[in-house]
Amino acid sequence: MTALLVFFGLLLAGLPIFGVILAGAVAYLVSNDLAALYDSIPIQFYGALEINGLLAIPLFLLVGEVMNRAGLTQRLVAVAEVLVGGLRGGLAYANLITNAMAASILGSAVAQIGVMSKVMIPEMEKKGYDRAFSGAVTVSAGLLGPIIPPSMLMIIYGVVAVQPIAPLFIAGIVPGLLIVAALAIVILLTGLFGPGLPAGARGEYRQSAKVLLEGLMPAAIPVVVIVGIMAGAMTPTESGAVASIIALVLGFAFRSLSWRDLAPILASVATSTATITGLIAAASVLSWALAFQGVPDQLVAVLTGLTSSPTAFLLLTIAMLLVLGMFLESISVLIVVVPLLMPVVTGLGIDPIHFGVVCTVATVIGLVTPPVGPGLYIAMVAADIRMGPLFRATVPFLAAVLLCLVLIAALPTLSTWLPSISMGR
């Protein structure tokens, strides 16, 4: 109880989550009279960082930073407009398709929503779209970032759950495409039964061909990553290095990136990497302290006493992650919760890869749910709109994502089929 009071007290006081987790771990040791373990804290802290999979984090962060700084995301927007811009509501579909393509490059929902809000919301409003609807499409489609590979959350889940990252990447493809289809249906229904959507416009053939040629070059990055991993030619870490090189080459080739840009890019990557790895190290100390007292075993007994059904357990997990996601950042939720639940997952015979997909989708939904909802705040600033109208416009899209999540939880094949045929799992 003391550890929980310390944890939530410091969290409400505004202490960085890294410090909150570490202080909670120390408070737990003190309250349980485990002073003999104090000397082992630095060993546990440092040992959590001696994992090869963590090397993929700065590499994929670098890809996202280069994409943003070099303006390569705008080229993806142009490609999407050429493909679906002529349809009624075409810019909304273009927003969705661009997010799907950018998701496979940026790998972070917050970064993706930030970039796409600046690009798409003003453009959609200029073309006659409702401001709240424009923000809702952008925020909802931004959730694809951690689902479609490469995914930062999948890397972190793989590290804390001790699972191979390559099949986790592949496992996100089908669920990601399912969510894309569901969001597209919401846009379609809005056009048919809602206030209606503006008509699209087709561009000139020659200009469209040039846009496609230039825009498909950045789109080649996720193809190289996914194909390389599925073919066994690259590990996730190696694919991150290759993707970084391609992004840098394209940035310099399009002359949208200069040598002066490298210093701020690397500084941003270093800061983000330190934040994420610090969270992982602090959470490992907390997990170690809890495991020493047998808390995971007690949790297994409680949850298995509630249900012996894998699907019911997954639904309970989803409910818990949705609530936690309303207050904590996705990475923090995964790092703290997943190590505690893995014994239950193993005991119920749930595929850890499937569990990783379910956890990733569930935690990322917290980005668009009040009271915290950082994705909503990003779009609010970009669209200059209040929380109420934006969230109301987001509700149909959020309902579609939740429906997909329940379907994914109930049908493990959606997550495990592609990794099983591509990687022989």
N, C-alpha and C positions, 0 to 999 in steps of 0.2 A: 504493500500500500504506500509506503514511504517513497519508493522509487517512482510510482505512478504520480504521486503528488508533485515530486520534484520535476518529473518529465513534463507534465501539463502546465505546471507553474512557470517553468522557464520558457516553454513554448508560447504561452500567452504573454509573457514578458517581452517577447520579440528576440530572444537569443537565437542565433543561427542554429539550424537543425543539427548540424554536426556537433555543436557543443551540448545541445539538448540530449542527444542520444548518449554521448560520452558521460555526461553528468548523471543521466539516468542509470547507466551501468555502474558507476561508482557508488551511487546512492543505494543500489540494490545490494552491492557487496557489503556496504557498511551496515545496512539494516538487517542483513542475514549473518552478521558477525563472521565475514569471510576475509578478514584483514590479511590473512596469510597469502591471499591471491594477488595482493596489490603489486608485488614485484613482477608478476606475469603479464600485467596489462600492456607494457611496451612491446613484449614479445608477440602477444596476440595482435596488437595494433599493426605492427610492422609485417607480421606474417601474412595478414590478409592482403597485402599489396604484392606479395611474391607469387602472382598468378599470371601466366602468360596471356590469358584472355583479356586482361586489362589493357594490354598494348593496343587493342583494336579501338579503344575509346578515343584517345587523342587523334588517331588517324581519321576516323569518321567525323569527328568534330572539325578536323582540318578541311575535309571535303565540304562540309556545310558552310564553313566560314568563307572558303574560296568561292563557292557558288554564290553566296550573298554579295560578297565584295565585288565580284567580277560581273554581276548582273546576268549571270547565266539563267537564273530563274525566269527573268522576263522573256527570254527566248523560248522557254517552255510554254509560257502563256501564249505567245504568238503562234506556236504550233497547235495548241489546243483550239485557238480561235479559228485557225484554218480548217481544222477537222470538224468542228461542230458549231462554228459561229453562225452558219446559215440557218440553223434551226430556230424555232420560236423558243425564247429563253436560252438561246445559244450561249450567251456569256455566262450564265449560271452553270451550264454543263461544262463550259471551258474552264471555269473556276474549279470544278470538281476534278476534271481530267488533269489539270495542271497540278493540283494538290496530290493526285495519285502518282504522277511522274516525279514531283519534287519529294514526295515521301520516301521514294526509293533512293534519294540522294542525301537529303538533309537528316533523316532519321530521328528528328526531335520535333514533337508537336509544338512546343513553345516557339522554337525558332521558325517553324513553318508558318504558324499563325501570324507571327510578327512580320515576316516577309510578305506573305500573301495579303495581309490586311492593307499594307501600304500600296500594293500593286493593284489588287482587284476591287476593293470596296469603292474607291473614288471612280474607277473606270465604269463599274456597274451602275453607280448612281448617275454618272454622266449620260449613260445610255438609257435611262428611264426606269431603272430598277428601284424598288423601295429600299431605303437605307437599312432598315432593320433586317430585311430579307437578305440583302447583300452580305451583311455581317454574319447572319446565321449560316449561310452557305459556306462562307470562308472559315468560320470557327469549326463547324462540323466536319468539313472536309480536311481541316488541319489535323484532326484526330488520327488520320491515316499515317502520320509520320512515324509513330513507334510500332506500327503493325506491318506495313509493307517493308521488306528488307532493302537495305541494311537498317537495323533498328537498334538504337542505343539502349532501350529498355530490355530488348532481348539479350544483348550482351551482358547487361547487369544481372538479369535473371540467371543466365547461364553461369555467371561467376558465383553468385550467392547460393544457387541450387546445385552447383557442381554438375552441370549438364553441358554437353557439347554445343557450341554456338552455331555451327554450320546447319544442323537440322532445325534449330530454332529459327534461323533466318528463313529457311525454305518453308517452314510450317506457317509463316505469316502470310504467304502469298494468297492462298485460297480464301482465308477469312478476310483478308484485305480487299480482295475483289468482290466478295460477297457484300461487304459494307459499301463499297463504291456503287454497286447495283442498287442497294437499298436507298442510298441517298439520291441517286438518279431518279428512282421511282417517286420519292417525295417531291423533287423538283417538277416532275411530270404532272403529278396530282395537283400541285400548286397552280400550274399553268391551266389545267383542265377545270378544276373546281374552285380555285381561289380567285384572287383579284386579277389573275392573268399576268402573263409575262411579255415583255417587248419582243417584237419580231427580230430575227437575226439579219445579218447582211453578209453576203459573200464577197470576197476580195478578188482582185484580178489574178488570172491564172499564173502569169509569170512571177508576179510578186509572191503569190502563195507558194510556188515551187521553191523560191529562194528562201523563204521563211522556214519551210519544212527542212530544207537541206541544212541550214545553219542551226535550227533548233533541235534537230535529231542528234546532233553531235553531243550535246550535254546529256541527252537521253540515253546515249550509249553507255554511260557510266554504270547505271544499275544493271544493264544487260551483261556487262563484263563481270561485275561482281557476282550476280546470280549464276550465270553460266559457268564461271570459273569455279565457284564453290560446288555446284551440282556435278561438274565433271571431275571433281577431285583434283583439279590443277592448282588450286589455291586454298589456303586456310582463310578463315575470316580476317585474321590480322593481315595476311599478305594481300587479300583483296582490298582492304582499307588503304594499304600503301599504294597499290596500283591505281585505285580510284582517286587518291590524292594527286598522284602524278598526272593523271588524265585531266583532272580539274584545273591544275596549275598550267598545263600546256595549253588548254583551251582558253583560259583566262588571258594568257600572254598572246596567244594567236589572234584573239579577237580584239586585242589592245584595250581591253577593259580592266586589265590588271597591270600594275607597275611594281617595280622592286620596292618602292616606298610602302606599298600596301602590305608587304610581308611581315614587317615588324608588328603592326597592330593585329594582324591575323594570328600570328604565333602567340602574342601576348594573350589574346582572347582564348585561344585553345588551351594555353597553359593554365589560365585561371579556371576555366570550366573543368579541365581534367583534375586539377587539385581539389575542386569542390566535390566532384563526384567520387573520386578515390578516397577523399577524407570521410565522406559519408559511409562508404563501404567499410573502411577500417574501423570507424567508431561503432558501426552496427555489428561488426564481427566481435568486438569486445562485449557488447550487450548480449549477443547470442551465446557467446562462450560462458558468460556469467549465468545466464538462465539455464543453459544445458548442464552446468555443474550442479545445479540444484534440482535437476530433473523436471524442469518446467515443460519442455517439449513432450515428455512422456505423460505428464498430467493432462496436457492439452489433447494429446491423442486419446486418452481415456474419456475425456469429456465429450469430444466430437464424435467418437465412435459410439458413445452411449446415446447420442442424439440421433444418429442415423448410420446405417451400414450401406446406404446407397451412394455410389460414386456421384451420380447426378445431383442428388439432394445435397451432398457435401459441396459440390461445385457451386450450387445456387446459394448456399449459406456463405461460402467464400466470396462470391460476387457481391452479396448484400453487404458484407463486412468491408470489402475493398471500396465499394461505392461510398459508404459512409466516411471511411478514413480519407478517401480521395477528396471529399468536400473541404477538408481542413489541411491536409498535408500534400506535399508535392509527390508526383508519381514515383520518382526514384526512391524517395525516403520510405514510402509505403512498401515498395517491393523489398527493399533491403532489410527492413525490420520484420515484416510478416512472413516472407517466403521461407527463411530457414526454420521458423517455428512450425510451419505447416507441412514441410516436406516429409516428416515421419508419417503423418496421417495419409498423405498422398501415396506413399509407398505401401502402407498397410491396406489401403482400399484398392490397390492395384490400378491406380490411375496413371496413365502415361505421363511422365514428367514434361515431355514436350508439349502435349496437349494442355497440361496445367499451366505451362508458361504462356501459351497463347491466351488462355482465359484470363490469367492474372494481368497480362499486359493490356488487353482491351478494357478490362474492368477498371484498372487504375487510371488509365488515360482519360476515361470519361469524367473524372474529377476535375479536369481542366475546364470543363464548361458547366459545372454545377456550382451554384452559390452555396455558402457565402463567400468562399475564396475565389474559385473559378478564374485563375489567371488568364486563361484563353479569352474569357469574356472581357476582362479588363483591357487586354491588348486591342481587341476589336472595338471596344468602346472609345478608346483614344483615337484610333484610326478613323472611325466612322463618326465621331463626335455625337454619340447617341447614349441615352441613359440605359441602365441595366435592365429595367422592366421590359421595354419594347424589344430589346435585343434577345433577352432570354425567352420571351413568349414566342418570338419568331424561330428560336432554336429548338423549342420543344418537339415539333414533329420530326426533325432530324435526329434529335436525341432519342426519341422513342424508336426510330428505325434502327439506330445503333444498338440500343438495349435489346431489341428483338433479335438482332443478329447475334448478340452475345449469348443470349439464352439458347439459340439454335446451335451455336458453336459448342457450348457446354454440353448440350444433349447429344450432339453428334461428333464424337472424337475424330471420326474419319475426316472431317473437314480440315483438321489440323495435322493429322498423321499420315494421310494418304500420300501426299506429294513427297515428304521426306522418305517414306518407305520405298517408293519406286525409284527415287533419284539417288538415294544414298544407301539403300539396302538395309534400312533399319528393321 
